[in-house]
Amino acid sequence: MNIEVDIKEMKGLLMELNEKVDLILESRETVSIMRLAENSLKNFLDEEPDIYSIQDLKAMDCCNSLSC
């Protein structure tokens, strides 16, 4: 009887451990995909022309803060 209780407890602990490992793996996969996307977009965006200059952005920020 005592062995059955121990086995059930161990199964519960193993299930918890499996859930935590799954969360860690999912998190690592997400980080890996984000890094891959960041590297891919960096190359793409480096080749794209700038739509706004720094001066344009400063003017927009100034106008937004004055509620134009």
N, C-alpha and C positions, 0 to 999 in steps of 0.2 A: 504494500500500500504506500509506503514511504517513497519507494522508487518511482512510482507513477507520478506522485506529486513533484518530485525532483525533475522528472522528464518533462512534465508540463511547464514547469518554471523555466527550464533550459530552452524549451521551444519558444516560449514567450520572449526570453532574452535574445534568442537568435533572430526572431522576427523583428524586434526593435533594432538590432544591429544591422540587419539587412536593409531596413528602411533608412537608417542613417547613412549607410554606404551608398544607397541609391541617391539620396539627396546630395551627397558629396560628389558623386559622379556626374549628376545632372548639373551641379554648379560648375564643375570643371569644364564640362562640355560647353556650357553657356559662355564661360570666360574665353575658351578657345575660339568659339565662333565669333565672339565680339572682337578678339584680336585679329582674326583673319579678315573680318569685314573692315576693321580700322586700317589694316595694311593695304587692302584692295582699294578702299576709298581714298587713301592718302595719295597713291599713285594717280588715280583718276583726277582728284581735285587739284593736284599740283599742275596738271596739264590744262586745266580749265582757266579761262581768263577771269580776273576779279570783276565782279559786277559793280561793287561799290568800293570806292577808295576809303582810306582811313578818314580823310577830310569829310566825305559824305556821311560816314557813320557818326562822326563828331557833331556835324550839323544836325543830323536827325535826333541825336541824344539831347542836344541843346534845345531843340524845338520841342521835344517831348517833355522835357523838364519845365519848360515855360508854358506848357499847355497851349501851344499855338493852334 
